[in-house]
Amino acid sequence: MVSTVTTTTTTTRNRPVRRRTIVLAALAIYLGVAILFVVALSVSLAPSGGGGSVFGARVAIVELEGTILDVDDLVRELKSHRDNPLVKAVVLRINSPGGVVGPTQELHAAVLRLREAHKPVVASLGAVAASGGYYVAVAADKIYANPGTLTGSIGVIFQLPNLDGLMKKVGVEYVTVKAGQYKDIGNISRTMTPEERRVLQALLDDVHAQFISAVATGRKLDRAQVLGFADGRIVSGAQAKDLHMVDALGGLEEAVDGAATLAGLPKSPTVVGPRKKLSIMDLLRNQLDLRGWTSVAPGLSLLRTPLYLMD
C-alpha cells in the first residue's frame, strides 16, 4: 500500500516536469522557425545591387520579357511591390515585341495602379519594346531607351492564311455549321467576304484608337501629334526621343537612378532584383546546351490565336 502511494506521488510530481519540458521544447521550435523565417525574409529582400540596409527604402526591378500572353504573375509581382512599404519606386525593364491586346492592357492598368499608390514607375526599354511592349511603357512616369532600341509599332494586326485553293486542289471539303452570320469569321478554308473584312477592320480600328489614346495620355501629347507616328512604323530609341515617345536615352542603370530621383532617394539606390521563375526548359537549355533548339520565338497555335495581336 505504501509502495503504491509512493509511486502515485512520484508520477504526479513528474507530470508538471513533463509539461514544462514539452512547453519549452515547443517554444524552442517556435523560436527556431521564427528565426528561420526572418533569415529567409532578409535573403528574399536583400538588395541585388549590393550595399544598403536589408530593411531600408529600395527600388524594385520587374522584367517584361518576350511575347505578352499570360501576365498573371507580372500583375501579382507589381501588386506585391505596391503593397510593400519598403519599395519606393519600380523600374519596368521591357524586352518585348508585343502580344495579345487584353493582357497588354492588364499590365498597363497594373502600372497605373502603382502610380496611383504614389510609387513612381520608370520604363527601361531594352533591345525591343514595340507595339504592346510600348503600350505598357507609356503607363510609366518616365521612359528610358537605348539609342538603338527598337520601339514604336503603334498598330494592330490580324493575319490569316487562305487555304481555299489548296483544299480544293487536294480534295478537302471544309464543312461549317453556324448560327450567326459572322460566327466563322476568319475561316481559313474560304475567301473572306467584303462584309467580314469591314467587321474586322472596324474592330482593329477601335483597338488602334485605344492604343493611340493610351499613348497620348501617357506621354501627354496631343492626339494629332501621336497620329503622326502611330502608323505601325518601328523607330529607334534616338528617333523616339525626337518624337517625344521616350524621355531620355540610357540603359537600366540610368533608369534605376531616375526612379530613385523620382522617389526622393539617392542615386545608386538599394535594388530588389526581378523574380526569377525556374522552368524545365531553362534547366535543359543550361545543362544540355539546347540553345539552338529553344531559341525560336514562341509561336501561337492557329486555333488559339486571338482575333488581333500587337506584335
Order of alpha helices (4+ residues) and beta strands (2+ residues): alpha-beta-alpha-beta-alpha-beta-alpha-beta-beta-alpha-alpha-alpha-beta-alpha-beta-alpha-beta-alpha-alpha
